[in-house]
Amino acid sequence: MADYDVIVVGGGISGLMSAMTLSKHHKKVLVLEKRSIVGGNCNSYDVDGFQVDTGVHAITHLQVGPLRRIIDTYFDYTPVFIDHGTYYVRSHRGLSKIPSTIKEFATFDVLPKMDRLLLSQTITKAITHSTLGTELTHQSMYDFLPNGLSQDAMDFIDAICYSLSGRPMKETSVHRMLTGSSLMRDSVPENFWGDEEIVRTYRALLINHLNGGQIREHLSVLSRLAVNNIGYSQAYPRKGLKSFLNAVLYSMSDSVEIKTSTKVERIFTREGMLKGVITDEDTYTADAVVYTGFVKDMPDVVDNLPASYIQDLEGIVQTRSATFWLGLDAKLPEFDYKGSEIWFKPRAYWAMPISNYDEQLAPPGKQLVGFTFIVDESVPISEDKERMYNTILEALPGIEDHIEMTHFQTTIPEKAAVTIDGYFAQPRTPIKNLYLAGTDTDRRSMGITRAGYSVLELLKVMRDDHHIE
């Protein structure tokens, strides 16, 4: 008899949500985490009285997305979410709202008038093509853009691409730009539980599409450019990112055991079937294993993976990011907003004044702002760190006089970047009863929301394989 129903390898947010949801299906679960703490990138900690997160985060699709489904079905405690607010672009003239409708593009004076006209036409063209079934997943933004755009426009689009995919426009697809910027939905509602009523509904929608519904849908999607709600209920959790982590831990059933500082040395198999896990301290058997570490590294610990599968995993693309957390001695007018901003010249960053959501994240009267960059792998990190810091000083003249705390982090924010040709693994592996979850197994959305998508897909295939009811 196996020691556990399921062993989860990795105690990041994907692994913890996997364990928590499986425990609600009455499974005895063991979580193995090599670090001394759990949560991975979904975490917060104190630096000189300021509570920083592991990178800058805005949690997306909370109204109807995967996290809403998981929270409503499995959580015992729901975190308090504060509306994200507005997306801005910062220029030397200050802040401007990032446009999400045709009208807003027309008045977006950060870019020249001709750029705005060309970009409006390009967005309409992209949505038209996507709605009518043209495959845009492998079409790069760079190739899709019209001729005649200014360098400012090209830099702006590149910055948006970096924020959505972690890669430049030559590696970011048109589809990713449309869905990541919420101009189109990532997907239709997921049929996770095999609901026959849902299947019948989609069949009817398909027939309607072929009988002329295509045109109605096309007009409906284009009409969103006049009234687009770009947020789809995006938010920041009160008390910081760790409050979401704590809600997951609080919702764990007693049937979950978590072992930290425990490195998995081997996931062993016999005749193509999963048997158990060997750690640096012990051996555990299980009916199933869910691997939530970096899938690209899985061949280092898993026996008997097919060579073709290993080759596929080598196609996973990763991006490293860096975040400067600045603790300011006062609440500056430059950050008198709820939301986030992008600076795109000469180097792109994404920034959020997170203490505006919860004043307890900074000492009284002070402010905490995070600035996230994509790391330039072509130069030493020390050199790139200096460039990042100088970018902040250029974007915000005078901010240096108010900085009393500086904290620097580097991380891989998502285990796979959404690029044109980048590979994403599926929840099932070639090894029977060995499954995957995490941000390298689902390309939809970003961060914690993408982890949520992956966990729901995991539950679906484990239900299909009769591990859960």
Secondary structure, 3 states (H helix, E strand, C coil): CCCEEEEEECCEHHHHHHHHHHHCCCCCEEEECCCCCCECCCCEEEECCEEEECCCCCECCCCCCHHHHHHHHHCCCCCCEEECCEEEEEECCEEEECCCCHHHHHCCCCCCHHHHHHHHHHHHHHHHHHHCCCCCCCCEHHHHCCCCCCHHHHHHHHHHHHHHHCCCCCCCEHHHHHHHCCCCCCCCCCCCCCCHHHHHHHHHHHHHHHHHHHHHHHHHHHHHHHHCCCCCCCEEECCCCHHHHHHHHHCCCCCEEEECCCCEEEEEEECCEEEEEEECCCEEEEEEEEECCCHHHHHHCECCCCHHHHHHHCCCCCCCEEEEEEEECCCCHHHCCCEEEEECCCCCEEEECHHHCCHHHCCCCCEEEEEEEECCCCCCHHHHHHHHHHHHHHHCCCHHHHEEEEEEEEECCCCCCCCCCCCCCCCECCCECEEECCCCCCCCCCHHHHHHHHHHHHHHHHHHCCCCC
